[in-house]
Amino acid sequence: MTTIRNLSAFVGAAAAASALGLAALVSAGAANASATDDMFISVLADQGIEAPSTAEAVSTALDVCALFGEGEDLYAATSAVSEYTELGLEDSAFFVGASVATYCPEYEGAIG
């Protein structure tokens, strides 16, 4: 069974990967929505997570942000992603971390 500690490790790895990608975009002056979305998809792809479409992945990522905004915790967000996407818990945790780092870094405290 995957524990919260294990989920946190996957979330942390995703957050770090996304943050590095965002830093590169910002320093290059290319932090528009499309470039940010492309970077998010790239981080997922590097982990072996294939999104059905960019729009669907971004929508799900924004739903993750909304869950944290409603006071949900890491496990609830990871479970929701897993249920909706049919990803395993580890990939769902990675997705949650990448989502937070990319679209709602104000919730980074909730994932670490």
C-alpha positions in Angstrom: 0.0 0.0 0.0 1.3 3.4 -0.9 1.8 5.6 2.2 1.5 9.3 2.5 5.3 9.5 2.9 5.7 7.7 -0.5 3.1 10.0 -2.0 4.9 13.0 -0.7 8.1 11.8 -2.4 6.4 11.7 -5.8 4.7 15.0 -5.2 8.0 16.6 -4.2 9.8 15.2 -7.3 7.0 16.6 -9.5 7.1 20.0 -7.8 10.8 20.3 -8.2 10.6 19.3 -11.9 7.8 21.7 -12.6 9.5 24.5 -10.7 12.7 24.1 -12.7 10.7 24.2 -15.9 8.8 27.3 -14.8 12.0 29.1 -13.8 13.5 28.4 -17.2 10.3 29.8 -18.9 10.3 32.9 -16.7 14.0 33.6 -17.2 13.5 33.2 -21.0 10.6 35.6 -20.8 8.1 33.0 -22.2 5.8 32.4 -19.2 2.6 32.7 -21.2 -0.3 30.3 -20.7 0.6 28.1 -23.7 4.2 27.8 -22.8 3.3 27.0 -19.2 0.8 24.4 -20.3 3.4 22.9 -22.7 5.9 22.7 -19.9 3.4 21.0 -17.6 2.7 18.4 -20.3 6.4 17.9 -20.8 7.0 17.3 -17.1 4.2 14.7 -17.1 5.6 13.0 -20.3 9.0 12.9 -18.7 7.5 10.8 -15.9 5.7 8.6 -18.5 2.3 10.1 -17.9 0.4 10.6 -21.2 -2.4 13.1 -21.0 -5.4 12.5 -23.4 -5.0 16.2 -24.3 -3.4 19.3 -23.1 -6.8 20.9 -22.3 -7.9 17.8 -20.3 -4.6 17.7 -18.3 -4.7 21.5 -17.6 -8.4 21.3 -16.6 -7.6 18.4 -14.2 -4.6 20.3 -12.8 -6.8 23.3 -12.1 -9.3 21.0 -10.4 -6.4 19.9 -8.1 -5.8 23.6 -7.2 -9.5 24.0 -6.5 -9.5 21.0 -4.2 -6.6 22.5 -2.1 -8.5 25.8 -2.2 -11.5 24.0 -0.6 -9.2 22.7 2.2 -8.6 19.2 0.9 -5.4 17.5 1.7 -2.7 15.7 -0.4 -4.3 12.3 0.0 -7.8 13.6 -1.1 -6.3 15.4 -4.1 -4.2 12.3 -5.1 -7.2 10.0 -4.7 -9.4 12.3 -6.8 -6.9 12.4 -9.6 -6.4 8.7 -9.5 -10.2 8.1 -9.6 -10.8 10.6 -12.4 -7.8 9.7 -14.6 -7.4 6.0 -13.7 -3.7 6.7 -13.0 -2.1 4.7 -10.1 -1.5 6.5 -6.8 2.2 7.2 -7.5 1.5 8.8 -10.9 -1.5 10.7 -9.4 0.7 12.0 -6.7 3.2 13.2 -9.3 0.4 14.8 -11.2 -0.7 16.6 -8.1 2.8 17.9 -7.4 3.2 19.1 -10.9 -0.2 20.7 -10.9 0.5 22.7 -7.7 4.0 23.7 -8.8 2.8 24.9 -12.1 -0.7 26.4 -11.5 -1.1 27.1 -7.8 2.2 27.3 -6.0 0.4 29.0 -3.1 -0.6 25.5 -2.0 3.0 24.0 -1.9 2.7 23.9 1.9 -0.1 21.4 1.5 1.9 18.9 -0.4 5.2 18.8 1.6 
